[in-house]
Amino acid sequence: RYGETTLAHLDRIGVLSDRWSCAHSIWLTPQDRDLMAARGAIAVLNPESNARLGTGVADAPDLMRRGVPLALGTDGNGANDNLVLQE
């Protein structure tokens, strides 16, 4: 729609920053990862719901190498069966 990735669009309009958190972060291009690192945007990984839905796996080692801050999250019960990270 915009001729660029969602993260590139967010950066172009000036909203990608260290106050931005990106849920899942599983379909990022290398350029998107660099943008996130440069702006301090946080990748919120939701591994349990990604596994349940079969949507993919975030490349946490690459995100960390590039300096992207990481956090863990959960989705609602409909996509995750629970809201507990330790199960």
C-alpha positions as CSV (number, residue, x, y, z in Angstrom):
1,R,0.0,0.0,0.0
2,Y,2.8,2.5,0.9
3,G,5.5,1.0,-1.3
4,E,7.6,0.3,1.8
5,T,7.4,-1.9,4.9
6,T,5.2,-0.9,7.8
7,L,8.2,0.0,9.9
8,A,9.8,2.1,7.2
9,H,6.5,3.9,6.9
10,L,6.2,4.5,10.6
11,D,9.8,5.8,10.5
12,R,9.1,8.1,7.6
13,I,6.1,9.7,9.3
14,G,8.2,10.2,12.4
15,V,6.5,7.9,14.9
16,L,9.0,5.0,15.2
17,S,10.9,5.7,18.5
18,D,12.0,4.2,21.8
19,R,8.3,4.6,22.9
20,W,7.2,2.2,20.2
21,S,6.8,-1.6,20.9
22,C,6.3,-4.0,18.0
23,A,4.3,-7.1,18.9
24,H,5.5,-10.4,17.5
25,S,8.3,-9.0,15.2
26,I,8.4,-12.2,13.2
27,W,8.3,-10.9,9.6
28,L,10.9,-8.1,9.8
29,T,13.3,-7.4,7.0
30,P,17.0,-6.8,7.9
31,Q,16.4,-3.1,7.2
32,D,13.4,-3.1,9.5
33,R,15.6,-4.6,12.3
34,D,18.2,-1.9,11.7
35,L,15.5,0.8,11.9
36,M,14.2,-0.7,15.2
37,A,17.8,-0.7,16.6
38,A,18.5,2.9,15.4
39,R,15.2,4.2,16.9
40,G,15.3,2.0,20.1
41,A,11.9,0.5,19.2
42,I,11.2,-2.6,21.3
43,A,10.4,-6.1,19.8
44,V,7.8,-7.7,22.0
45,L,8.1,-11.5,21.3
46,N,5.0,-13.7,21.8
47,P,6.5,-17.1,21.3
48,E,3.6,-19.2,22.8
49,S,0.9,-17.7,20.6
50,N,3.2,-17.7,17.6
51,A,3.7,-21.4,18.1
52,R,0.0,-22.1,18.7
53,L,-1.0,-20.1,15.6
54,G,1.9,-21.3,13.4
55,T,2.8,-17.8,12.3
56,G,6.5,-18.0,12.7
57,V,9.4,-17.5,15.0
58,A,11.1,-14.2,15.8
59,D,14.9,-14.2,15.1
60,A,15.8,-13.1,18.6
61,P,19.5,-13.7,18.2
62,D,19.7,-11.4,15.1
63,L,17.5,-8.8,16.8
64,M,19.9,-8.9,19.8
65,R,23.0,-8.7,17.6
66,R,21.6,-5.6,15.9
67,G,20.8,-4.0,19.3
68,V,17.0,-4.2,19.3
69,P,15.6,-4.2,22.8
70,L,13.5,-7.4,23.5
71,A,10.6,-8.1,25.7
72,L,8.3,-11.0,26.2
73,G,4.5,-10.8,25.9
74,T,1.4,-12.9,25.6
75,D,-1.7,-12.5,23.4
76,G,-5.3,-12.8,24.6
77,N,-6.7,-16.2,25.5
78,G,-8.1,-16.7,22.0
79,A,-4.6,-16.9,20.5
80,N,-2.7,-18.3,23.4
81,D,-5.0,-20.4,25.7
82,N,-3.6,-18.6,28.7
83,L,-1.8,-15.4,29.7
84,V,1.0,-17.2,31.7
85,L,4.6,-17.0,30.3
86,Q,6.0,-19.7,32.5
87,E,3.9,-22.6,31.1
